[in-house]
Structure formats: structure tokens, C-alpha cells
Amino acid sequence: MVEPELNDNPETEPPMNATTKFAGFTLGLAAVFGIALATGAVLGPEPTDAPAHDTHATGPATDGGPGAEELPGGLLVTSDGYTLSLDTTQTTAGPNAPLRFRILDQQGAPVTRYVRSHDKDLHLIVVRRDMAAFQHVHPVLDGSGTWSVPLDLTRAGDYRVFADFTPEGGEDLTLGADLRVAGAYDPRPLPVATSAATVNGYTVTLDGAVTPGRSSTVTLSVSKDGKPVTDLQPYLGAYGHLVALRAADLAYLHVHPEGHPGDGVTPAGPGITFSVTAPSAGDYRLFLDFQHEGVVRTAEFTLSVPSGAQTAAPTGPGATPEPGHGH
């Protein structure tokens, strides 16, 4: 068998045609690409930032960490899988207009078990959109999961219905839905900001500075005929219950009373202290429910929260509040 001769002289090698050259290039590229893939599999991909839509809010901007600002309550009819479902979204004006609604879970079934908060399983706040009419009521739950309550809707207009509750096994929620009351509607401008309000012979004064994006302390003091009231009666587990709404969109603010009756520390007036978190600058409407001599009364305020930091009112002996504080 004759062995083929090897040509050691490159100048005398037969020239490669175009097909041979392309095939060699393709094989070489495949080899390089295969090495790159193997190297990537060993070393792993370089870390990249998560897509923006995968980023979840970590809470309000007040915690100082990253994450989107927490949405205020009451702006959504559905949140965390729960829905506020009104039997009707339109009714006629009247002093005892019935309202029926349900809280539906993720499967659309009515919720029947709740965690009691401030002496009630559910708090219902009904406010006309110009905030000229306000009600804080406590509906009755039947065995089918339907809540019902009569409302004073003598003033026609567009209302916002807030359901404040905690479902068993869930978190605190405030859901909101619109209710239209047919009739002649005469919207009113928002009352000017003031640090004092009168209701049925009582005067309530508001003291404290509110800074947007932070928990701020405000105190509402009750007096009657010029004398401080020091025998307030407990109402909903506290000496007062405060609802705060942002005027621009009726966002429902988180407000918590400090102390509680019978703890040996919290006085029965004249001051009722709350922690308020205003998510932004702007005008807010405050509604304070307090009980004295067996009657619950509501004092109303307009509070203007300025943008940026606000200096807190001076404290301590001899301190004099600066003008404008408490607004």
C-alpha cells in the first residue's frame, strides 16, 4: 500500500475553494462559542438589578429605606384580595337610607369572621366628597356576611364609604367605594384651617405640628364653658376617635390614640393625643369623636400641612407655642 505524500511546502499546496474556507470558519466559530458557553455555566451570569415591576414597596418613605411609598388607605375598593361590595352604588336622599354591603375574600365569598378593633368588628365612615357631611357608624353583620346600617343622607351628593376592619387571619385594611345620593347637590368649599372648633357648647383646640411623611403628634383638648373637661368617657376603647382625610382625594390616614382608659397613665381629658401620619403636604380634614355626659359629639377641623420640615411646638416650662402651630 502506497502512503500518500505529504506536501511540506505551503507554496505548493493546492488552493482551498470558497466552500472549504466557509466550513472551516463555521467550525472554528462553533468551537469558540461552545467554550464561551461552558465558561459561563461555570462562572455564572453577572448579577443584575431586578426588573422594576418586581420591586415591592417596603413601607412608607418614613422608614428611611428604599422602596415605594405606601399607598394611603381608602383609595381602593379592592386590596390584598379583599373587596368592598355595596349592594347599590346609588340611592335617594333621606334621613334613614339603608345601606347594605359585604366584604368579599379572594374567592368572592363574604367574610364572616373579623378581629375586633377599638371595640368593634368594623368601622364605617361615610363622608360627602366636599366633606360637608360626616358619619361614623357601626353596622350589624348577619349570618350570611352582609352588613347593614341606616344612614343620614339628607344631603344629596357624591359620598365616599370607608370600611375599616381586620379580617380574621389578615391585616388591617381600609377599603373605599363611591355612593351617589340623588337630589339637589350644592357643594361647599373646604372650611379654612383653624386650631379651634365648637360643637354643642364644647370647644376643642388642636395643638401640634404635622410633618409630611412622618408620624406626628397632635393633641386635641376639650373644654366646656371655658373650663377644661377632665371626665371624658371612653369611646371605642379610647377617650376619642380621630378620622383624618386628605382633601384632594379623600385618602384615609392612619391615626392612633396614645394610651387607653384605665391604664393608670392616660388622663380622662382635657387633652386627647394622637399619632398622625400625613403622606404629603396639603389640606386635610379631621373629625374627632369624643364622649361626655353620655353623648358622642364630633368636632371638625381643617389642617394645612406645609411642604418640607415643620418645627415642632416648644415644650417644657415657660415654652410658648409659635404663631401658626396647630394648623
Summary of the structure (lengths in Angstrom):
residues: 327
radius of gyration: 32.9
end to end distance: 110.1
largest distance: 129.6
contacts: 887
relative contact order: 0.13
helix: 11%
strand: 40%
